[in-house]
Amino acid sequence: MWPAKYSVSIRTLRADALFVSALQRSDEPSVDQVQQAITAAVRAFGRAGCAERVAQEFGDHSETAVIRMRWARAVTHEAFTETAPDPDPRPDADPLLVVGPRLPAGETSDSPGRAA
C-alpha cells in the first residue's frame, strides 16, 4: 500500500504543531513562546508526526482535543498575523468612494442608450 499524500496549509501545520507542543493555555504564552513551541514541535515530529499526534488525541480524548485545537488555532492566528499600519488617508479624499463597472473604450456613463 502506498502512503497517503496530503496537502497541509501553513496555518494547519502551525496549529497542529502548537497542539502537540508542551505549551499550555494556562501558561498564557507570549508570541515568542508560541513561535518557539511550534518550531520545536515541527523539528521534533515533522509535519506528518504532528498530524498523527493530533489525530491520536482526537481519537482518545475528543472533548478536550476540540478545546485545545480551538485555542491552538486562535493563538497561532494571533502569533502570525502581520499587522500593517493603515495608511493615513489624504486630507482631500472622499470618505466614501464608489467605483462603477468598467466601461468599454470610448464609452462614458453619459453615452446614449445608457442610464445615468
Secondary structure, 3 states (H helix, E strand, C coil): CCCCCCCCCHHHHHHHHHHHCCCCHHHCCCHHHHHHHHHHHHHHHHHHHHHHHHHHHHHHCHHHHHHHHHHHHHHHHHHHCCCCCCCCCCCCCCCCCCCCCCCCCCCCCCCCCCCC
